[in-house]
Amino acid sequence: MAERIRQLRSSDMGQLLVSQQTTEAAIDSLYDPVIVTDGAGCVTKLNPAAEEIFGSEKENSGKHVGEVARDARVAGAVAEALQSQRPVAGEGMSSVLPLAVDGSQKAFRLRTTPMRDNGHLLGAVTILEDITHLREIDRLKSEFIATASHELRTPLTSVQMGVHLLLEGALGELTDQQNEVLQACRQDCERLDKLMRDLLDLSRIEAGETQPRLAAVSARDLLTTAIRELRPQVETKGLRLNVVAPIDLPSVRVDRLQIERVVSNLVSNALRHMQRGEIKISAERRDSHLAVSVSDSGSGIPTEYLAHIFDRFVQVPDGPTGGAGLGLAISKSIVETHGGQISAQSQVGRGTTFTFTLPLAKGPSSRDRLGAVAPGEEVSR
């Protein structure tokens, strides 16, 4: 009996050993770097691809992932995955890690997933997906768009000038029909001009040529200023604009003009999808960030389009015309350049809510001292 027990144990141990070796071989064979951590966030395994970046597994085993990876985003993703016990997968520019491999710079996208055994949390697996070639393709595409847009602006300017001269009567009086045709040409020229300016702006932001000029700004003052020019557009359409900006909102470290553009894009997007109802802008503090939400009671976005709504030139079918599908893409780039994230929630027929986050300014938060609005009171009129 003792001999049979020893054989059984030996068989179980053998199977366990084979299973462990197979798992390790699978991880080691992956092209992308893999970091395995325990429940405390300490490194237990690095595959060869990860060792090329962070050093040998023997040297780093037992160290905290933040010390090994030398990037706060990796440690933050592991901590979030362990705490929430949900996968963490960033998609924006802020989640792309530039790391040196064999003397060259490569770009990696962060993916972190918790490990469980019968519901018990064991640790987390972090995969750094090499997207260097995708970034290069995207760079070439952006350069082409920027070059094409720049070259098209010169002839478009000439066309605009010619239409303007004709409408002003520089070449003689126009009939009503001629005037109507030229007015249509002017409107189309303005749409093309806006499209090219948006393309140029998006290309410059994504290429890092338009870096935000960061400064500490009162969040409440930022929102109040942003809506000042938007309110007439909303009210002209017979809609209501409701802004909730508590007086004790902290300061944020942002480029004021760029964030005002984000708010303007989101409100303009809501206007195109609404015939009646209310647009609500609200803000609240979330840990080390400020979350700003723009909600509408419009037609909403179908579920299948939500995942792509921030891509360039994406427009919901059967939706209102008037946009080129670049406003949300520009807003996403601006927010991510500031170190924040933007997301959308929507129900068809009930409206949409866009939420973006901004980093708080370090030091004591500045408060609006006007004293005219009590904490939590709306500033809309």
C-alpha positions as CSV (number, residue, x, y, z in Angstrom):
1,M,0.0,0.0,0.0
2,A,2.8,2.4,0.9
3,E,4.5,1.6,-2.4
4,R,1.3,2.3,-4.3
5,I,0.9,5.6,-2.5
6,R,4.5,6.5,-3.4
7,Q,3.8,5.7,-7.1
8,L,0.6,7.8,-7.0
9,R,2.4,10.7,-5.5
10,S,5.2,10.3,-8.0
11,S,2.7,10.2,-10.8
12,D,0.9,13.4,-9.6
13,M,4.2,15.2,-9.1
14,G,5.3,14.1,-12.5
15,Q,2.1,15.4,-14.1
16,L,2.4,18.7,-12.2
17,L,6.0,19.1,-13.2
18,V,5.2,18.5,-16.9
19,S,2.3,21.0,-16.7
20,Q,4.6,23.6,-15.0
21,Q,7.3,23.1,-17.6
22,T,4.7,23.4,-20.5
23,T,3.4,26.6,-19.0
24,E,6.8,28.1,-18.6
25,A,7.8,27.0,-22.1
26,A,4.7,28.7,-23.5
27,I,5.5,31.9,-21.7
28,D,9.1,31.8,-22.7
29,S,8.3,31.3,-26.4
30,L,6.2,34.4,-26.6
31,Y,7.6,37.2,-28.8
32,D,6.2,39.9,-26.6
33,P,7.6,40.7,-23.1
34,V,5.7,39.0,-20.2
35,I,5.9,39.9,-16.5
36,V,4.3,37.6,-13.9
37,T,3.7,39.0,-10.5
38,D,2.3,37.7,-7.2
39,G,-0.6,39.1,-5.2
40,A,1.6,41.7,-3.7
41,G,2.9,43.0,-7.1
42,C,6.3,41.4,-6.8
43,V,7.9,39.8,-9.9
44,T,7.9,35.9,-10.0
45,K,8.8,35.4,-13.7
46,L,10.2,37.3,-16.7
47,N,10.2,35.7,-20.1
48,P,13.4,36.1,-22.3
49,A,11.8,39.0,-24.2
50,A,11.2,40.8,-20.9
51,E,14.7,40.0,-19.7
52,E,16.1,41.9,-22.7
53,I,14.4,45.0,-21.4
54,F,14.4,44.7,-17.6
55,G,17.3,42.4,-16.9
56,S,17.5,38.7,-15.9
57,E,14.7,37.0,-14.0
58,K,17.2,35.9,-11.3
59,E,18.2,39.5,-10.5
60,N,14.6,40.8,-10.5
61,S,12.7,37.9,-8.8
62,G,11.0,39.1,-5.6
63,K,11.4,42.8,-6.4
64,H,8.3,45.0,-6.8
65,V,7.2,45.5,-10.4
66,G,7.5,49.2,-10.0
67,E,11.2,48.9,-9.2
68,V,11.8,46.4,-12.1
69,A,9.7,48.1,-14.8
70,R,10.9,51.6,-14.0
71,D,7.6,53.0,-15.3
72,A,4.7,54.1,-13.1
73,R,2.2,53.0,-15.7
74,V,3.2,49.4,-15.4
75,A,3.0,49.4,-11.6
76,G,-0.3,51.2,-11.8
77,A,-1.8,48.7,-14.2
78,V,-0.7,45.8,-12.0
79,A,-2.1,47.4,-8.9
80,E,-5.4,48.2,-10.6
81,A,-5.7,44.7,-11.9
82,L,-5.0,43.2,-8.5
83,Q,-7.4,45.6,-6.8
84,S,-10.3,45.4,-9.2
85,Q,-9.5,41.7,-10.3
86,R,-10.3,42.8,-13.8
87,P,-8.2,43.1,-17.0
88,V,-6.5,46.5,-17.6
89,A,-6.0,47.4,-21.2
90,G,-5.2,50.9,-22.2
91,E,-5.9,51.9,-25.8
92,G,-4.8,55.5,-26.1
93,M,-1.4,57.3,-26.5
94,S,-1.0,57.5,-22.7
95,S,-0.9,53.7,-22.5
96,V,1.9,53.3,-25.1
97,L,5.3,52.7,-23.4
98,P,8.5,53.7,-25.2
99,L,11.2,51.3,-24.1
100,A,14.8,50.7,-25.3
101,V,15.5,47.2,-26.7
102,D,19.0,46.4,-28.0
103,G,19.8,50.0,-28.4
104,S,16.7,51.0,-30.3
105,Q,13.4,52.5,-29.2
106,K,10.3,50.5,-29.4
107,A,6.7,51.1,-28.6
108,F,4.7,48.7,-26.4
109,R,1.0,48.6,-25.5
110,L,0.2,47.6,-21.9
111,R,-2.1,44.6,-21.1
112,T,-2.5,43.3,-17.5
113,T,-4.8,40.4,-16.4
114,P,-5.3,39.0,-12.9
115,M,-4.6,35.3,-12.3
116,R,-7.1,33.3,-10.3
117,D,-7.3,29.7,-9.0
118,N,-10.9,28.7,-8.0
119,G,-11.7,32.3,-7.3
120,H,-8.5,32.9,-5.3
121,L,-6.3,35.7,-6.5
122,L,-2.8,34.5,-7.3
123,G,-1.3,37.5,-9.0
124,A,-1.2,39.2,-12.4
125,V,0.2,38.7,-15.9
126,T,1.4,41.7,-17.8
127,I,2.0,41.6,-21.5
128,L,3.8,44.4,-23.4
129,E,2.5,44.1,-26.9
130,D,5.0,45.4,-29.5
131,I,3.2,47.9,-31.7
132,T,6.3,49.6,-33.1
133,H,5.4,48.8,-36.7
134,L,1.8,50.0,-36.1
135,R,3.1,53.3,-34.7
136,E,5.3,53.7,-37.7
137,I,2.5,53.1,-40.2
138,D,0.3,55.5,-38.2
139,R,3.1,58.1,-38.3
140,L,3.5,57.8,-42.1
141,K,-0.3,58.0,-42.5
142,S,-0.4,61.2,-40.4
143,E,2.5,62.7,-42.3
144,F,0.7,62.1,-45.6
145,I,-2.6,63.6,-44.3
146,A,-0.7,66.6,-42.9
147,T,1.2,67.2,-46.2
148,A,-1.9,66.7,-48.4
149,S,-4.0,69.1,-46.2
150,H,-1.2,71.7,-46.2
151,E,-0.9,71.6,-50.0
152,L,-4.6,71.8,-50.5
153,R,-5.0,74.9,-48.5
154,T,-3.3,77.2,-51.0
155,P,-5.7,76.5,-53.9
156,L,-8.6,76.4,-51.6
157,T,-7.7,79.9,-50.3
158,S,-7.7,81.1,-53.9
159,V,-11.1,79.7,-54.5
160,Q,-12.4,81.3,-51.4
161,M,-11.0,84.6,-52.4
162,G,-12.6,84.4,-55.9
163,V,-16.0,83.4,-54.5
164,H,-15.8,86.3,-52.0
165,L,-15.0,88.8,-54.8
166,L,-17.9,87.6,-56.9
167,L,-20.3,87.9,-54.0
168,E,-19.0,91.4,-53.3
169,G,-19.9,92.4,-56.8
170,A,-16.3,93.1,-57.9
171,L,-17.0,91.7,-61.4
172,G,-20.5,93.0,-61.7
173,E,-24.0,92.5,-60.4
174,L,-25.2,89.0,-59.8
175,T,-28.6,87.5,-60.4
176,D,-30.4,85.9,-57.5
177,Q,-29.7,82.4,-58.9
178,Q,-26.0,83.2,-59.3
179,N,-25.8,84.6,-55.8
180,E,-27.5,81.4,-54.4
181,V,-25.0,79.2,-56.2
182,L,-22.0,81.2,-54.9
183,Q,-23.3,81.2,-51.4
184,A,-23.5,77.4,-51.6
185,C,-19.9,77.4,-52.9
186,R,-18.8,79.6,-50.0
187,Q,-20.3,77.2,-47.4
188,D,-18.7,74.2,-49.0
189,C,-15.3,76.0,-49.1
190,E,-15.7,76.8,-45.4
191,R,-16.4,73.1,-44.6
192,L,-13.3,72.0,-46.6
193,D,-11.2,74.7,-44.8
194,K,-12.4,73.4,-41.4
195,L,-11.8,69.8,-42.4
196,M,-8.2,70.6,-43.5
197,R,-7.5,72.6,-40.3
198,D,-8.8,69.7,-38.2
199,L,-6.6,67.2,-40.1
200,L,-3.6,69.4,-39.6
201,D,-4.3,69.9,-35.9
202,L,-4.9,66.2,-35.3
203,S,-1.7,65.3,-37.2
204,R,0.4,67.8,-35.1
205,I,-1.1,66.6,-31.8
206,E,-0.4,62.9,-32.6
207,A,3.1,63.7,-33.8
208,G,3.8,65.6,-30.6
209,E,4.3,68.9,-32.4
210,T,1.5,70.6,-30.4
211,Q,2.5,70.1,-26.8
212,P,0.1,71.5,-24.3
213,R,1.3,74.6,-22.4
214,L,0.4,73.3,-18.9
215,A,-0.5,75.6,-16.1
216,A,-2.6,75.4,-12.9
217,V,-6.1,76.5,-13.7
218,S,-9.2,76.6,-11.5
219,A,-11.5,73.9,-12.9
220,R,-14.6,75.9,-12.1
221,D,-13.2,78.9,-13.9
222,L,-12.2,76.7,-16.9
223,L,-15.7,75.3,-17.3
224,T,-17.4,78.7,-16.8
225,T,-15.2,80.3,-19.5
226,A,-15.6,77.3,-21.9
227,I,-19.4,77.5,-21.9
228,R,-19.6,81.3,-22.3
229,E,-19.3,81.2,-26.1
230,L,-21.3,78.0,-26.3
231,R,-24.4,79.1,-24.6
232,P,-25.8,81.3,-27.5
233,Q,-25.4,78.4,-29.9
234,V,-27.4,76.1,-27.5
235,E,-30.1,78.6,-26.7
236,T,-30.5,79.6,-30.4
237,K,-31.5,76.0,-31.1
238,G,-34.1,76.1,-28.2
239,L,-32.1,73.8,-25.9
240,R,-31.0,74.2,-22.3
241,L,-27.4,74.3,-21.1
242,N,-27.1,73.2,-17.5
243,V,-23.6,73.5,-15.9
244,V,-22.9,72.1,-12.4
245,A,-19.5,73.4,-11.1
246,P,-19.1,73.3,-7.3
247,I,-17.2,76.1,-5.9
248,D,-14.7,73.8,-4.2
249,L,-13.5,72.1,-7.4
250,P,-9.7,71.7,-7.3
251,S,-7.3,73.2,-9.8
252,V,-6.1,71.2,-12.8
253,R,-2.9,71.3,-14.7
254,V,-3.9,71.8,-18.3
255,D,-3.6,73.9,-21.4
256,R,-6.7,76.1,-21.1
257,L,-7.3,76.6,-24.8
258,Q,-7.0,73.0,-25.7
259,I,-9.4,71.8,-23.0
260,E,-11.9,74.5,-23.9
261,R,-11.7,73.1,-27.4
262,V,-12.5,69.6,-26.0
263,V,-15.6,70.9,-24.2
264,S,-16.6,72.8,-27.3
265,N,-16.3,69.7,-29.5
266,L,-18.4,67.6,-27.1
267,V,-21.1,70.3,-26.8
268,S,-21.2,70.8,-30.6
269,N,-21.5,67.0,-31.1
270,A,-24.4,67.0,-28.7
271,L,-26.1,69.8,-30.5
272,R,-26.0,67.9,-33.8
273,H,-27.8,65.0,-32.3
274,M,-30.5,66.9,-30.4
275,Q,-33.8,68.5,-31.3
276,R,-35.1,69.2,-27.8
277,G,-34.0,68.7,-24.2
278,E,-30.9,69.6,-22.2
279,I,-27.1,69.5,-22.3
280,K,-25.5,69.0,-18.9
281,I,-21.9,69.7,-18.0
282,S,-20.7,68.5,-14.6
283,A,-17.4,67.9,-12.9
284,E,-16.2,66.0,-9.8
285,R,-12.9,65.0,-8.2
286,R,-11.8,61.3,-8.6
287,D,-8.7,60.6,-6.7
288,S,-5.8,62.4,-8.4
289,H,-8.0,63.5,-11.4
290,L,-10.9,65.7,-12.2
291,A,-13.7,64.0,-14.2
292,V,-15.7,66.2,-16.5
293,S,-18.9,64.9,-18.1
294,V,-21.0,66.2,-21.0
295,S,-24.4,64.6,-21.2
296,D,-27.2,65.1,-23.7
297,S,-30.7,63.7,-24.2
298,G,-30.3,63.2,-27.9
299,S,-30.7,60.2,-30.2
300,G,-27.8,58.2,-28.7
301,I,-25.2,56.0,-30.2
302,P,-25.8,52.3,-31.2
303,T,-23.7,49.9,-29.1
304,E,-21.7,48.6,-32.1
305,Y,-20.3,52.1,-32.8
306,L,-19.3,53.0,-29.2
307,A,-16.0,51.2,-29.4
308,H,-15.0,53.2,-32.6
309,I,-16.6,56.5,-31.9
310,F,-13.2,58.2,-31.2
311,D,-11.7,56.9,-34.4
312,R,-11.1,59.3,-37.3
313,F,-13.9,59.9,-39.8
314,V,-16.3,57.6,-37.9
315,Q,-19.9,58.8,-38.1
316,V,-23.0,57.0,-37.0
317,P,-25.2,56.0,-40.0
318,D,-28.5,57.9,-40.3
319,G,-27.1,60.6,-38.1
320,P,-27.1,64.3,-38.8
321,T,-24.7,65.7,-41.3
322,G,-22.4,68.6,-40.8
323,G,-19.3,67.0,-39.3
324,A,-16.3,65.2,-40.7
325,G,-15.9,62.8,-37.8
326,L,-12.8,64.4,-36.5
327,G,-14.0,66.3,-33.4
328,L,-14.1,63.3,-31.1
329,A,-10.7,62.1,-32.4
330,I,-9.1,65.5,-31.7
331,S,-10.7,65.6,-28.3
332,K,-9.3,62.1,-27.5
333,S,-5.8,63.1,-28.6
334,I,-5.9,66.3,-26.5
335,V,-7.1,64.5,-23.4
336,E,-4.6,61.7,-23.7
337,T,-1.8,64.2,-24.3
338,H,-2.7,65.7,-20.9
339,G,-2.4,62.3,-19.3
340,G,-6.2,61.7,-19.0
341,Q,-8.7,59.3,-20.5
342,I,-12.0,59.9,-22.4
343,S,-15.0,57.5,-22.7
344,A,-18.6,57.4,-23.9
345,Q,-21.7,55.8,-22.5
346,S,-24.9,55.9,-24.6
347,Q,-28.4,54.4,-25.0
348,V,-30.2,54.7,-28.3
349,G,-33.1,57.2,-27.9
350,R,-32.0,58.3,-24.4
351,G,-28.8,60.2,-24.9
352,T,-25.1,60.1,-24.5
353,T,-22.6,60.9,-21.8
354,F,-18.9,61.7,-22.6
355,T,-16.5,61.7,-19.6
356,F,-12.9,62.8,-19.7
357,T,-10.4,63.1,-16.9
358,L,-7.7,65.7,-16.2
359,P,-4.8,65.5,-13.8
360,L,-5.0,67.7,-10.7
361,A,-2.5,70.5,-10.1
362,K,0.0,69.7,-7.3
363,G,-0.2,71.7,-4.1
364,P,-3.2,73.2,-2.4
365,S,-6.3,73.4,-4.7
366,S,-7.4,76.9,-5.6
367,R,-11.0,77.9,-5.1
368,D,-13.2,80.3,-6.9
369,R,-13.6,83.2,-4.4
370,L,-16.4,85.0,-6.2
371,G,-18.7,83.9,-3.5
372,A,-21.8,84.2,-5.7
373,V,-22.4,80.5,-6.0
374,A,-22.8,78.1,-3.1
375,P,-21.1,74.7,-3.1
376,G,-22.9,72.4,-5.5
377,E,-25.2,75.2,-6.9
378,E,-25.6,75.4,-10.6
379,V,-23.9,78.2,-12.5
380,S,-26.3,78.1,-15.4
381,R,-28.7,80.9,-16.0
